[in-house]
Amino acid sequence: MSTRDLIEVLDTDGPAAPPRPNGELLFEAPWEARLFGITMSLFESGLFEWEEFRQLLIDEIQTWQASGHPDEEWSYYERWAAALERLLAGKALCAVPELRDRAAGFADRPHGHDH
């Protein structure tokens, strides 16, 4: 599946639409692009249906909006990450604490060693 085919799967106009200011996907940080790629790879592997993930993403966005978000700045890909965590945990593919430990381990690496 090509990148263009993958983009066809995305909810480009609905409540889970990713940032696309010029019609292209916008990633503000390398981790966002990696998260997107990992999600698409898992989807392509048949581990989940796109609609399953989309509904979790919509729920995460709505929950953030309803919370009044007093403690954090809006980040689409933070919501994406939370939805993916829920999906993986719900399918018993990976536990949330394990995901967070791995993410923290990567975040603690010195600059330039983020792979």
Phi, psi and omega in degrees: 000129180280166177301320179297320177296320179296320180295329177300329181288331185295152175279090189279344182236350186269193186292346180252016184296131178286161177299125180214065186297331180244021182088349178254152176298140181244123176241124182273345181213153181303325182296330180293316179295321179295316179300315178301312181298318178297315180299314181295322178297316178296320178297312180300330180284354177083019182283344177201161174273144183301320182298327176301310181294316182303316180295321176294321178295316177301315179299317179297319179295314180296320179297317179297315180297318182289336183286346185079357177038053183290336188255359183210151176279149180299133173214113178304315185284341170293320178292320178301313180299317180297320178295318179294320176302314180297319180297311181296319178292318181297330178266006181056034177273331179195135180280144181304315179301322178296316178300315182293322177297317179295317179297317179297321178298318177293319181295331181281350180291150178296154178307137180092354179235050186261024179238000000 
